[in-house]
Structure formats: structure tokens, C-alpha cells
């Protein structure tokens, strides 16, 4: 055990010497057992050159974020939300107005712009420290078709209390107080909120594709875009963290002829469900029945 711990410490120290990082990443990447043990501790800080479906772009890895670290080690096609990314990458090709709501550092927005330069992408992110990374990712890629929107999306306009954690990074900040009710280092502050049916920059546009990830505030966000959904019938990928939120979303879309699928990240499948929603969290596809041709290339399980 002492020898193993010593080797582990040596590897961590070598990792801090940047000229060796590229070689070490290649060696570690060849051994899944070593990779699973080390990649949480071996952090890269800098620009990552990315490629997906022939499109190239860069992402900033600040060295202290879980998403970027997993993308660094596993890539876009075999790591964080890999099947959601594969599905999203397919859908953006036929979409010309795209909403990334709860954009975080902008991974989905950047992918959208890289794969479809003609699309209008709106990236909504109200958390200032996270939005700064999003804006830098837009800037380094010189993508002028992404509009940064520093707002939280809800069912009305104005200001509201936003619940966050006192950490350098965040993945669970929300307008829903329940999201962080058991977190000790919770903080709160006011943010600007918008109802998308009233949001000026979207007036006159047809919304084709939406990613909605707002940490248990999804029902309210959908309520604020009722007119958009009825008029434009966008395809939507929505994160659902529990059964209660899922059932509320299904109720709001009831009678609108949307099919809904669970996106299975590990099996490359879409799981169709008719009445309920699994109790475990994850990403879900909501697609108008007349647009199901868009997912014909994906394996669907009933």
C-alpha cells in the first residue's frame, strides 16, 4: 500500500509539470482502471481542442469544474451526457433558432454554433461566475451567432431570489428553494427573470430546439413559454430531477401531441414512456409527433 501511495503521489506531481501532461493523458487514457482512479485528481487548466461530427472548436477548462474535466479525459462522445450530446448534435442541424436555458459554461451552445453556423443560439445563464466562462467560450471561438442572455427563465418578468452555493463553481443553482434546502453553504441573491413569451429578442422568431436545465424550476419555465410551444412546437431536451417535476411537465404538455423519451446515457437508446416518469433524474426528450422523423436514427425502446 505504501508503494502504491508513493507512486500515486509521484504521478500527481508529474502532472503539475505541463510539458508531460499530453503524454500522461495518453498513457492514462489507455488504462481505464488507472483513469477512473486518477482523473478526478489530475486537473488540466487551459484550452481544449474539440471535434464533433467534423466540426472543430475550443472549450476553456478552468481546472476546477467537473464537466470540463470529464470532457478533457473522455471527450464529448464518450463522457459527460454523451447520448444527450449525440442527440443534440443531430437535432441542431435542422434547427435555426435554438434556446440553451441554463447554459452553464456553454457546452451545448458552442456545439450548436459549431455544427450549424446559420443558427441563432440564445444562451441563458444568470450566475455571474458561470456566465463569465460561457462568455469566454463564445469569445475564443469567435462565434457571432450566440446571444448571451444573463437571465433566469421563469413564468414572469422582473426579479426573484436565486439560490446558489458558496463555491467557485456551481451546477445546482436554482430559483426553486427546494433544490438546495439541505446544503449548508447555501447563499441567495436577486437575479433578473424573464418570461420567454414576452422576451423581446425572440419576437418574430420560430423556436426550433430548446435545452432546459434549470434545477427543478422547469415547470415554471415551461409555463412562461406556453405560446412559443403551442405556436412553434419546438423539440425540447429537459433535465428532470424527480418524479414530481416530471409529472408536472407532462401535465403542462398534455393534449399538445408530444412524445416523450428518457435519454439513456450508457446504452445509446431512447426509452419511450407513456404515463409516468422514472423516479431517477436525467435528461428527457419531448418531441412533437410530427417531428419524430428527426430521431429515426436512434434506437427506441418501448
ABEGO torsion letter per residue (X at the ends): XAAAAAAAAAAAAAAABAAAAAAAAAAAAABAAAAAAAAAABBBBEBBBBBBGGBBBBBBBAGABAAAAAAAAAEAAABBGAAAAAAAAAAAAABABBBBBGAEAGAAAAAAAAABAABBBBBBBABAAAAAAAAAAAAAAGBAABBBBBBBBBABBEBBBBBBBBBABBAABBABAAAAAABAABBBBBBBBBBAAABAAABGBBBABBBBBAGGAAAAAAAAAAAAAAAAGBBBBBBBABAAAAAAAAAAABGAGBBBBBBBAAAGBBBBBAABBBABBEBBBBBBAAAAAAAAABBBBX
